[in-house]
Amino acid sequence: MKAIMLMFDTLNRHMLPPYGCDWIHAPNFKRLAEKTVTFDQAYVGSMPCMPARRELQTGRYNFLHRSWGPMEPFDDSMPELLKKNGVYTHLVTDHQHYWEDGGGTYHTRYSSFELIRGQEGDPWKGEVAEPELPEMVAMKEMHQLIRQDWINRTYIREEKDFPQAQTMEKGLEFIRHNREADRWFLQIETFDPHEPFYAPQAYRDLYPHTYEGKHFDWPPYGPVKETKEEIEHVRYEYAALLSMCDHYLGKVLDTMDELDLWKDTMLIVNTDHGYLLGEHDWWAKTIMPFYNEIAHMPLFIWDPRNGACNERRQSLVQTIDLAPTLLRYFGVDIPPDMQGKDLEHTIAQDKEVREAALFGLHGAHVNVTDGKYVYMRAPLSKDNTPLYNYTLMPTHMRSRFSVQELQEIRLQAPFSFTKDVQTMKIRAAGYNHYHSFGTLLYDLQKDPFQQNPLTNLPEVEWRMIELLKRLMEENEAPAEQYERLGLAVCCTTLQA
């Protein structure tokens, strides 16, 4: 038995043909849906990139206990467990966050790994002189990242130079070299179609349009202030990069056809989250509540044990389910601390594995959906306190915790999932803006684009609060999470 995970970053569900999009050039995603089971109710868990990857490996939520950071010493790692049980695990990726301070313990869990440089301001090529930058829309506050990205682009001209192209080629190289071997797991992971939306001209030519404005392929994280023409242009830039992803997905499918891998190889095609391209008058993610464009993600799985294909599944599934699914596929026991569920019978027969799904970002809204409604609980007060990080690995995305952050460390009694290990309890600052959005409730079936928040439906809201709190308790959420959200700690004394 073998397994391949093809993971894209920032892959928008609503812009894929299998999910109803009729203007994106992505024939291989349509072909993929014919070869696999398509999940209609797949949701993120913890946001964004590295929190999602911690869930991918550990099968449990990250966001209620800490923000962005590395794997913890007490974490159960799916690729490492496979490795210890005789399954060779290999990662090929151009996702530069793996080799930053906040991600340095993820790729080393695999038997081997190959890292491709050059994405999104990756500090790759050195140039002392200031590069000549074009006049750009927004992004002035990220000069250093933009500067480095522009330097990198001078080395990325032909399609073969693009990190995605190299990542896919190295992944296919592993498949061909090891096609006769058994018991291996390959994770091919590309940062695309994450911003900046830089794609070869051939893919941009698929979306002809007139645009004479400033250079714009990297939206800011914030409210939309750009013109209609700029918004349309950057959506086409994203579409071009998505079509490039589709092209290389086709190469993976071609290789599986050529080598007849469908008979004994699981295929998972997934993402970590979606992205706002002006919907709800916002760009990107993490600043606003996690609307469906971000939280409702695409997921495709082929399981050779049952052969289900060209079918859809309505059961509610999440990123945390992928680790236990892969472990059981290879006959490895699921550790007791994993909260996700093995999806074998969901893939085969649409067996339900959960009543509701929890998702969010550390310090932001805590969200719950049952597939019909989504409830997005905001911080009770503007100061959004109390809030702490519980970790033994105090690093942020691209930096260590500051000396000031570390001056008030306390030790926290072990959580059940930390295996009798105490963690540091470190005050988390900021996040004050989430309070201004307020608590939101939407009917996803009647209002899938979340344009009309529901009010005066106390029975629905209380039921969603009960689901929210039950899942928080199952995750052993710290008491202050209930306090900052204005919730009673115990479900038996439910209070809004």
QUIDA-V822650 format. One record per backbone hydrogen bond with DSSP energy under -0.5 kcal/mol. CO is the residue of the C=O (numbers start at 1). NH is the residue of the N-H. Records with the same first field share a line. If there is no record, write none. Layout:
CO: NH ; NH
This chain:
1: 183 ; 184
2: 266
3: 186
4: 6 ; 268
5: 7 ; 188
6: 8 ; 270
7: 190
8: 272
10: 12
11: 13
12: 15
13: 16
16: 19 ; 21
17: 20
24: 26
26: 29 ; 30
27: 31
28: 32
29: 33
30: 34
31: 35
32: 35 ; 36
33: 310
36: 310 ; 311
37: 39 ; 301
38: 40 ; 313
41: 317
42: 297
43: 319
45: 360
48: 52
49: 53
50: 54
51: 55
52: 56
53: 57
54: 58
55: 59
57: 78
59: 339 ; 340
62: 65 ; 66
65: 390
72: 75
75: 77
76: 78
77: 81
78: 82
79: 83
80: 84
81: 85
82: 85 ; 87
83: 86
86: 88
88: 185
89: 111 ; 112
90: 187
91: 114
92: 189
93: 116
94: 96
95: 98
96: 99
97: 100
100: 103 ; 104
101: 104
103: 106 ; 107
106: 109
107: 110
112: 91
114: 93
119: 122
122: 124
131: 133
135: 215
136: 138
139: 142
140: 143
142: 146
143: 147
144: 148
145: 149
146: 150
147: 151
148: 152
149: 153
150: 154
151: 154
152: 155
153: 156
155: 157
158: 161 ; 162
159: 162
162: 166
163: 167
164: 168
165: 169
166: 170
167: 171
168: 172
169: 173
170: 174
171: 175
172: 176
173: 177
174: 178
176: 179
178: 181
183: 88
184: 3
185: 90
186: 5 ; 188
187: 92 ; 189
188: 7
189: 94
190: 9
191: 194
192: 9
196: 198
197: 199
200: 203 ; 204
201: 205
203: 206
204: 207
205: 208
209: 211
215: 137
217: 196 ; 197
220: 222
222: 283
227: 231
228: 232
229: 233
230: 234
231: 235
232: 236
233: 237
234: 238
235: 239
236: 240
237: 241
238: 242
239: 243
240: 244
241: 245
242: 246
243: 247
244: 248
245: 249
246: 250
247: 251
248: 252
249: 253
250: 254
251: 255
252: 256
253: 257
254: 258
255: 259
256: 261 ; 262
257: 260
260: 263
261: 264 ; 265
264: 2
266: 4
267: 302
268: 6 ; 270
269: 300
270: 8
273: 11
275: 277
276: 284
278: 281
279: 282
281: 224
282: 278
284: 276
289: 291
291: 294 ; 295
292: 296
293: 275
294: 274
295: 44 ; 297
297: 42
299: 39
300: 269
301: 37
302: 267 ; 304
303: 306 ; 307
311: 38
313: 40 ; 41
315: 317
317: 43
318: 321
319: 322 ; 323
320: 324
321: 325
322: 326
323: 327
324: 328
325: 329
326: 330
327: 332
328: 331
333: 335
335: 338
343: 347
344: 348
345: 349 ; 351
346: 350
357: 369
359: 367
360: 47
361: 364
365: 361 ; 367
366: 377
367: 359
368: 375
369: 357
372: 444 ; 445
373: 370 ; 371
374: 442
375: 368 ; 377
376: 378 ; 440
377: 366
381: 384
387: 428
389: 391 ; 426
391: 424
393: 395
394: 401
397: 102
399: 396
402: 406
403: 407
404: 407
405: 408
406: 409
410: 425
412: 423
415: 418 ; 420
416: 419
418: 421
423: 412
424: 391 ; 426
425: 410
426: 389
431: 434
432: 435
433: 436
434: 437 ; 438
435: 438
440: 376
441: 454
442: 374 ; 444
443: 447
447: 450
457: 461
458: 462
459: 463
460: 464
461: 465
462: 466
463: 467
464: 468
465: 469
466: 470
467: 471
468: 472
469: 473
470: 474
471: 475
472: 477
473: 476
478: 481 ; 482
479: 482 ; 483
480: 484
481: 485
482: 486 ; 487
483: 486
484: 380
490: 493
491: 494
495: 488
